[in-house]
Structure formats: C-alpha cells, structure tokens
Amino acid sequence: MDSSTLRDYATVLAALTALLVFILNSVVMVRNRRISNLARFIETHDRLFSPDSYLTTNILPLERGELVRNFSDHEMEQRFHLMLLEIEHMALLANQRAVPRHTQVYMFGSYSRRLRVLFTEKERQSMFWELAIRFLDQLAEDTDRYEKLTREQRERFWH
C-alpha cells in the first residue's frame, strides 16, 4: 500500500466523519429550534395568564360562558386589546408551524372557543385584528375536531 492509497482512505474517512458531524448537528439544531419555539409559545401563553391580564381577571365568567364585555370599562378594554396582541404572537408562531397544532389545541383550544364570541362585528371586520381572530376561529375548529377523537387517538399527541 503506497502513500497515495493511504491519502485516499484518509480523505474518504474525513469526508464520512464530516458528513456524520453535519447530520448530527442538523438533528440537534432542529430539536433545539423546536424547544425554543415551544418555549416562546409558552411564554406568550404565560403572559396571557399573568396576574392582571384580561383572561386571569375574567377567568370564572369565561369558564362559565357568562363573560360579556363592558365597553365602558376602559381599563378592561385595554387589557382585552393587550390580550389580542399576545394572541397575535401565538398566531404568528402557529402560522410558521413553530408549534404543533395539537399543542396549540391542548394549551389554548378551550379558551379560543370562548373568546371568539366576545368580538364585535366591527372588530371581526378590522384588518388589524384579523390575524388574531382567524387564529382563534381555526383553533376552535381544530379543538372541536380534536375533542371528537377517542382518548387512545389523542394519546399519540402527548409526547
């Protein structure tokens, strides 16, 4: 075996090692990106439920289906619009497929159904809220479909 053959073997071995490192690095980067996106979604979710947020302040009437907006309560309307801004952040992550849909359904699906009835027709027609409203509408529809699955069918989404 001459030095030229040894160099060829070394080159092939180095190329295979580089390929293996590239594949491993790509897998780790995809996993880290998923974790990072999920962390961003959870941060947005947590801000939606911060102590003085619209949702936290109105959680009991919302859960009972009795929440009605009081448009003369300017502080609560301000909280409502801040909530919509956070929902827009969720929608942007959802539209980029940063978080799996079943995770969105699990974490915010029941609220999406209850919140979408609170919008006025003017808000529904406004281009400035259409991203948030469309997200809530689609998430509510997906929640309805997810709810019809059996427990065994839903279990595959739990990992």
C-alpha positions as a Python dict, from the first residue, in 0.01 Angstrom:
ca = {
    (1, 'M'): (0, 0, 0),
    (2, 'D'): (153, 328, -105),
    (3, 'S'): (108, 676, 38),
    (4, 'S'): (-138, 776, -234),
    (5, 'T'): (-376, 498, -135),
    (6, 'L'): (-344, 588, 232),
    (7, 'R'): (-423, 953, 148),
    (8, 'D'): (-732, 840, -43),
    (9, 'Y'): (-852, 633, 253),
    (10, 'A'): (-786, 922, 490),
    (11, 'T'): (-979, 1158, 262),
    (12, 'V'): (-1280, 923, 247),
    (13, 'L'): (-1267, 872, 624),
    (14, 'A'): (-1250, 1251, 684),
    (15, 'A'): (-1542, 1309, 445),
    (16, 'L'): (-1753, 1044, 619),
    (17, 'T'): (-1669, 1194, 960),
    (18, 'A'): (-1762, 1541, 836),
    (19, 'L'): (-2090, 1408, 696),
    (20, 'L'): (-2171, 1234, 1024),
    (21, 'V'): (-2096, 1552, 1222),
    (22, 'F'): (-2312, 1756, 981),
    (23, 'I'): (-2609, 1517, 1016),
    (24, 'L'): (-2579, 1504, 1394),
    (25, 'N'): (-2550, 1882, 1415),
    (26, 'S'): (-2857, 1925, 1192),
    (27, 'V'): (-3065, 1691, 1410),
    (28, 'V'): (-2959, 1874, 1726),
    (29, 'M'): (-3034, 2215, 1569),
    (30, 'V'): (-3385, 2105, 1464),
    (31, 'R'): (-3451, 1971, 1814),
    (32, 'N'): (-3323, 2292, 1976),
    (33, 'R'): (-3532, 2505, 1740),
    (34, 'R'): (-3843, 2306, 1836),
    (35, 'I'): (-3769, 2353, 2205),
    (36, 'S'): (-3704, 2725, 2153),
    (37, 'N'): (-4030, 2770, 1960),
    (38, 'L'): (-4223, 2582, 2224),
    (39, 'A'): (-4063, 2799, 2493),
    (40, 'R'): (-4173, 3113, 2304),
    (41, 'F'): (-4527, 2978, 2275),
    (42, 'I'): (-4534, 2901, 2648),
    (43, 'E'): (-4401, 3249, 2731),
    (44, 'T'): (-4683, 3403, 2527),
    (45, 'H'): (-4932, 3171, 2695),
    (46, 'D'): (-4796, 3271, 3036),
    (47, 'R'): (-4832, 3641, 2952),
    (48, 'L'): (-5194, 3578, 2856),
    (49, 'F'): (-5248, 3444, 3206),
    (50, 'S'): (-5038, 3693, 3401),
    (51, 'P'): (-5199, 3811, 3728),
    (52, 'D'): (-5362, 4130, 3593),
    (53, 'S'): (-5438, 4008, 3242),
    (54, 'Y'): (-5781, 4009, 3081),
    (55, 'L'): (-5803, 3631, 3092),
    (56, 'T'): (-5699, 3594, 3454),
    (57, 'T'): (-5926, 3876, 3567),
    (58, 'N'): (-6224, 3721, 3385),
    (59, 'I'): (-6144, 3350, 3411),
    (60, 'L'): (-6451, 3242, 3609),
    (61, 'P'): (-6714, 3416, 3393),
    (62, 'L'): (-6523, 3299, 3084),
    (63, 'E'): (-6525, 2938, 3202),
    (64, 'R'): (-6899, 2955, 3278),
    (65, 'G'): (-6971, 3113, 2940),
    (66, 'E'): (-7108, 3425, 3107),
    (67, 'L'): (-6841, 3678, 3012),
    (68, 'V'): (-6973, 3989, 2844),
    (69, 'R'): (-6750, 4280, 2752),
    (70, 'N'): (-6821, 4609, 2924),
    (71, 'F'): (-6712, 4864, 2664),
    (72, 'S'): (-6737, 5148, 2915),
    (73, 'D'): (-6470, 4986, 3135),
    (74, 'H'): (-6166, 5138, 2964),
    (75, 'E'): (-5912, 4954, 3178),
    (76, 'M'): (-6066, 4618, 3092),
    (77, 'E'): (-6087, 4711, 2724),
    (78, 'Q'): (-5717, 4798, 2734),
    (79, 'R'): (-5647, 4454, 2883),
    (80, 'F'): (-5864, 4298, 2612),
    (81, 'H'): (-5656, 4459, 2339),
    (82, 'L'): (-5330, 4359, 2509),
    (83, 'M'): (-5465, 4004, 2514),
    (84, 'L'): (-5526, 4027, 2139),
    (85, 'L'): (-5166, 4134, 2087),
    (86, 'E'): (-5045, 3824, 2271),
    (87, 'I'): (-5284, 3608, 2069),
    (88, 'E'): (-5130, 3759, 1756),
    (89, 'H'): (-4790, 3639, 1878),
    (90, 'M'): (-4936, 3290, 1917),
    (91, 'A'): (-5086, 3317, 1569),
    (92, 'L'): (-4754, 3416, 1417),
    (93, 'L'): (-4586, 3114, 1575),
    (94, 'A'): (-4873, 2894, 1460),
    (95, 'N'): (-4860, 3025, 1104),
    (96, 'Q'): (-4488, 2947, 1086),
    (97, 'R'): (-4560, 2595, 1215),
    (98, 'A'): (-4330, 2666, 1506),
    (99, 'V'): (-4553, 2472, 1745),
    (100, 'P'): (-4753, 2160, 1656),
    (101, 'R'): (-5125, 2221, 1620),
    (102, 'H'): (-5216, 1961, 1882),
    (103, 'T'): (-5001, 2152, 2134),
    (104, 'Q'): (-5188, 2472, 2049),
    (105, 'V'): (-5520, 2291, 2089),
    (106, 'Y'): (-5416, 2144, 2421),
    (107, 'M'): (-5286, 2470, 2567),
    (108, 'F'): (-5537, 2722, 2431),
    (109, 'G'): (-5816, 2542, 2245),
    (110, 'S'): (-6088, 2571, 2506),
    (111, 'Y'): (-6018, 2941, 2552),
    (112, 'S'): (-6027, 3003, 2176),
    (113, 'R'): (-6387, 2880, 2165),
    (114, 'R'): (-6494, 3106, 2448),
    (115, 'L'): (-6304, 3416, 2340),
    (116, 'R'): (-6419, 3437, 1982),
    (117, 'V'): (-6775, 3521, 2086),
    (118, 'L'): (-6652, 3841, 2254),
    (119, 'F'): (-6564, 4025, 1934),
    (120, 'T'): (-6786, 4291, 1787),
    (121, 'E'): (-6870, 4276, 1419),
    (122, 'K'): (-6651, 4583, 1367),
    (123, 'E'): (-6355, 4404, 1526),
    (124, 'R'): (-6421, 4094, 1316),
    (125, 'Q'): (-6410, 4308, 1001),
    (126, 'S'): (-6100, 4503, 1103),
    (127, 'M'): (-5786, 4411, 914),
    (128, 'F'): (-5586, 4489, 1227),
    (129, 'W'): (-5736, 4202, 1426),
    (130, 'E'): (-5795, 3951, 1151),
    (131, 'L'): (-5480, 3752, 1229),
    (132, 'A'): (-5576, 3702, 1595),
    (133, 'I'): (-5943, 3639, 1520),
    (134, 'R'): (-5868, 3396, 1238),
    (135, 'F'): (-5626, 3210, 1465),
    (136, 'L'): (-5892, 3179, 1736),
    (137, 'D'): (-6155, 3065, 1485),
    (138, 'Q'): (-5929, 2800, 1333),
    (139, 'L'): (-5805, 2684, 1671),
    (140, 'A'): (-6165, 2648, 1791),
    (141, 'E'): (-6247, 2438, 1484),
    (142, 'D'): (-5941, 2220, 1542),
    (143, 'T'): (-6036, 2186, 1908),
    (144, 'D'): (-6381, 2062, 1805),
    (145, 'R'): (-6220, 1800, 1578),
    (146, 'Y'): (-5965, 1700, 1842),
    (147, 'E'): (-6239, 1663, 2101),
    (148, 'K'): (-6415, 1404, 1883),
    (149, 'L'): (-6110, 1176, 1890),
    (150, 'T'): (-6102, 891, 2136),
    (151, 'R'): (-5862, 909, 2428),
    (152, 'E'): (-5643, 648, 2259),
    (153, 'Q'): (-5629, 856, 1941),
    (154, 'R'): (-5534, 1166, 2140),
    (155, 'E'): (-5259, 983, 2331),
    (156, 'R'): (-5031, 983, 2027),
    (157, 'F'): (-5007, 1362, 2061),
    (158, 'W'): (-4899, 1357, 2425),
    (159, 'H'): (-4526, 1309, 2373),
}
